[in-house]
């Protein structure tokens, strides 16, 4: 089995910024309330006519430019999203065509906020199997399309964005690359974070639209409690399984759902916040886009360096949860 490593990272966020002060004019909320409860100051919103595939293509092309290769060299395209352009064809098909990944195969992966983490693990195993040399894993969501901007409990949380990582085999002598992953789903929590309509159970009708069932519905307290508990548990598990402790971790790069979730999880793990990457203040929760965006910011700020032990972690609707351990390679 070959070890997969991350060889390139590209991200994209729309230009339009929606601040907390903008939201004060739209719904019964205020900047202080949002900051205290979420840690978010602003988020990016896609312009009218921009879909998830558009964000994904921008991020993918940036990763390809960074690596200096053409799309035709990519063997597989995995798009992690809960906001596909349409139910079918898959967003992966649309992205594959537009980036020129001729001959590649791929699929969409639906795991909500854990999506990119699940995709990254899937891609790493495709490379490890020996069947693939270049796998492009993309996390992209235009959450603004499924958010009810009259619901102050959800509309303050989400933004739009995308990130893509290219996975390739590591050299035999390299320490860099994928180490381990632990994941878990718990369908008993499915009702606490969902978009009720639009599937086969509640197809789109005038009534379902009028009842605002095509938007995100969330029980924030339940999600918060589960996320803090499960994120720290899975991080502990993957570290212990590989002979590490929190002291060995260079950086925890978690899903950016809520600043309080992130800091509480780090505290349980015994990891100081100065070794946790947090950028939720500028982007909000971009669902599958948060982990690559946070990783990009860690790289650009000079914090993340070659050889660092990186712990990715996420909890999302479903419930879905996971933690992934990597040795950073560039």
N, C-alpha and C positions, 0 to 999 in steps of 0.2 A: 504494500500500500504506500502510495506517495503522499507526502504532506502538501496541502494546498496553502498558498500564501496570498496575501492581498498585495497586488502590484500597482494599482492605480485607484484613484478616488476622484469622482467628479460630482458636483452638486449644482443645484439650481433653485433659486427662489424668485417668485415674481417681484416686479418692481414696486407695486402698490403696497403701501404700509397702512395697516389699520391699527390705530393706537387706542389705548384705554380711554383717552379723552374723546375719540371719535365714537366709541361705544356708549359713552355717557349720553350722547345725543340720540342714540338708537333704542336704548333699553334702560330699565331702572337699575342702574349700577353706577359705580364711580371708581376712579383710578385707585384710590387707597384700598377699597374692598377687593379689587382684583389682585393687586400686588400682594396684599397680606395673605390671601387664600391660595394664590396660584404661583406667584413670582413672575407673572407675565406683564410686560410693559407694552409690547406691540407684537403684531403678527403680519405675515405677508398674505395677500389675497390675489388670486389669479384674475386677470381681466376677463371680461365677457368673451366667450368664444374659445377660451383656453381650456383644454381638457388635460386629464392625467397623462395621456400619452405625450402631449407637448412638453410637459415638465420632465417626463422620463427621458425623452429624446435629448433634451438639452443636457441633462446630467450624464447620460450615456456618452454623448459625443465629447463632453469634457474629459471623461475618464479615458476615452480612446485617444484624445489629443495628448493627454498627459503621458500615456504609455507609448505614443508614437506609432500606433498601429491603425489599420483600417477595420471597419466593421466586418469585412469579409473574413477576418481571422478569428472571429468569435464563434465558438461551437454551440453555445447555449445561452438563451436569454430568459432570465427569471424576473418577472415583474411582481413585486409584492404590493398589493393595494386593496383597499375596500371601496375605492371610487373609480372603477374601470370606466372607460369611455362609454361602454355599453356592455350588456351581458355577454354577447358574443358578436363578432369574434373577440378573442382575448386581447387585452392590451399588449401582451407580449408579441402577438402577431403584428400589431400596428407598429410597435417599436422596432421589431426585427426588420421590417420592410424599410422603414425610414432611415435606419442607420446603416443599411446595406449589408446586413449580416446574412448574406446569401448562403444557404445550406445549413444554417443553424436551426436548432429546434428550441422549444421553450414552452412556458406556460405561465399563467397567473397563479399566485399563491395568496390565499386569503387567511390571514391570522391577525387582522387588525393591527394593534400597536406592537405586537410581537412579530409582525410579518417579515421585516427585514432580517431579524435575527434568525428566523426559521429559514428564510431564503439563503442566508449566508452559510448556514450549516448544511443545507441541501447542496449548495454549490460546491462546498468544500469536499463533500463526499463524492460528487460527480468527478471532481479532479482526482481525488484519492483513488478512485476505481481504476484509473488509467484510461478511461474512455474519452476524457475531455482534457484539453490543454488550456482553453480559455473560456471561462464562464463569467458572464456579466450578470451581476445581481443588482437589481434596481428596486429601491423603495420610493414610491411616489403616491401622493394623495392630494386631491383638491377637496379638502374637507369643507370648504366654504359652500360647496354645492349641496351638501346634505345637513347643513346646520340651520336651525331655526333662530333667526336673529330677533325673535321676540322672547326667547327663553334665555334668561340671564345666567342660568346654571350651566349651559353648554356653549353659548355663543362667545363667551370670553376666552374659552380654552383653546380653540383650534385655529390653525393656519394652513397654508398651502406650501408645499415644497417637495423636493426630490433629491435623492442621492444615489450614486451607483459605485459599486466596487467591482474591480476586475480580479478574478481569482485564477492563479496559474500554479503549476507544480513548483515547489521549492527544490533547490539543488540538494543532493544527498548530504552535503556537508553543512547545510544551513540549519540553524536552530529556529529561524523565523517560520511563522505559519500557524496553522490551526492546531490546537492542542486537544480540546474536548468541548463537549456540549451536553447540557442536561435540559430537558424540556418537559412540560406538563400541561395538560388541558383539564379543565373542570367545567363540564357543561351545565352543572347545577347553577352556575352563576350567569347563565346566558341572558336571563331577563333583566339583569342589572345594567347592561350596556348594550344597546342594540338599535337597529333601524327596522322597525316592525314591518313596514310594507315594501312592496316592490319585488318580492319573490313569489314562489308558487303558493305560499299560504295566504298571503293578502296581496293579490295582484292589484295593479294600479286601477283605481276607479275614481270617479268624481268625489265619492264619499271618503275614500282613504286620503285623498289630497286635502279635502276640507278638514279632516280630522288631524292633519299635520303628522301623519304616520310615516311619511317618507323622509323624516329628519331623525337625527340622533336623539335617543332617549337614554338618560343615565340616572342611576341612583348613586350619587357621588359618595355618600358615606360608605356604602357597601364596597364600591370599587376601591376607595382609599384604603380601607382596612385590609382587603385581600392583597392589594398591590404591595404594600409595605411588608407584610408577612411573607408573601411568596417570593418577592424579589430577593430579599436577604437570605431566605432558606436555600434557594437554588444556587445563589452565589457561593454560599458556604459549602454546598454539596460538591460543586464542580471543582472548587479549590482543594477541598480535603481529598477528593478522589485522585488528585494529581500531585499530592504531597506539598501543597502550598497553603499559606495562611494569608489573611488580609495584609499582613506586613510585607508580603512579597509583591503585591499588586502595585504596579506603577500608576495605572489609571483605571478607574471605573468609569465607563461610558454608558450611562443608562438611557433608556427611553425617557424622553422629556414630556411627561404627562402633567406633572405638578411639582413645584420646587419642594413642597413639604414632603411629598412621597419620596423624592430623591434623597433628601437629607435624613429622613427617618430611616430609610433603608440602609444608608451608609453608616449611620450611628449603630444600628443593630449589627452590622457587619464588622464594626470596629475600625472603620476606615475614616480618617479625617477628611473633611470637605475640601481641603486644598489638594486632594488627590482624586477628586470627582469632577468630571467635565459637565458643566451646566451652562446651557445657552437658551433655556426656555424663555428668558426675559425678552429676547429679540425675535423669536419665531413662533412661540406658543407650541402647541402640540400638532405636529405635522404627520402624526400617525406613523406610517412606515418610513417616513423621511427623517425622523428625528436622530436616529443613531448615526447614519452617514453625515448628516449636517453637523452634529456635535464632534464627530471624528475629524471632519474637515477643519473646524474651528480650532481643535486641539493641535492639529498639524501646523496651521497657518500662524498660530501664536507661539510656536516653538516649544510647546509643552510636550507633545508626543514625539518621541525619538525612536530611532532604530534600536531594537533590542528590548524595548519596554514590554512588560507583561501587562496585557490589556484584558480587562474583564467587561464584556458587553452583557447587559441585562435588560429584560423587558417584561411587562405584563400588559395584556390587552383583553379586549372583549372576547367572550367565549365561555369561560375565561381561557386565555392562552398565556403561557409564561415560559421563560427560558433564560439561561445564562450560558455564555460562550467564552472560552478562554483562548487567547491568541498571543503569540510573540510577534510584536510589530517588526516588519521587515524592510522598511525603507524610510 
